[in-house]
């Protein structure tokens, strides 16, 4: 008889990470603004990484309105694939630090984290728990918290909230893209608080 299938789930706490965690709920490793600042400035962990990717998962107008210096705009799965999935062997994944975030790191950043980790698990189904990108994190509190704590590391030195009537059309388009990606608009809208947004914007 064939061997039973093994299904691997992300542990609640991942102990192999190099950076100190603020949280690790549901297998998502979160780091503080202070930790990311130290990594970017080379104050700590400089010998641990060859490269650091900060991936900003917000909408375009949010990114243009102010982002972490050196961050790459990564608003969708296609961009993520182009950056990290199409030719992963060009990087030493174990020495690559990846930090994802959105405005508050409550939805878009964690969703992208999960997508990258699921892809990585599929690539290593026969050699669990090996990962190409083990050093994967979400920035706790998102850009809003980082801008509050480290404005000198933001360019331009500004913070553009997602909720802004001046960008209502862009926000609606971005939320629709997320809904299509999840293939369940009602779930996406509920998670992102779109009902409250529509009320505020008088949609």
PyMOL commands that set and color helices and strands:
alter all, ss='L'
color gray80, all
select helices_A, chain A and resi 25-27+33-41+60-64+77-85+88-90+93-95+108-123+125-127+142-149+151-153+165-182+185-192+194-201
alter helices_A, ss='H'
color red, helices_A
select strands_A, chain A and resi 30-31+51-56+67-68+72-73+96-101+136-139+154-155
alter strands_A, ss='S'
color yellow, strands_A
deselect
rebuild
show_as cartoon
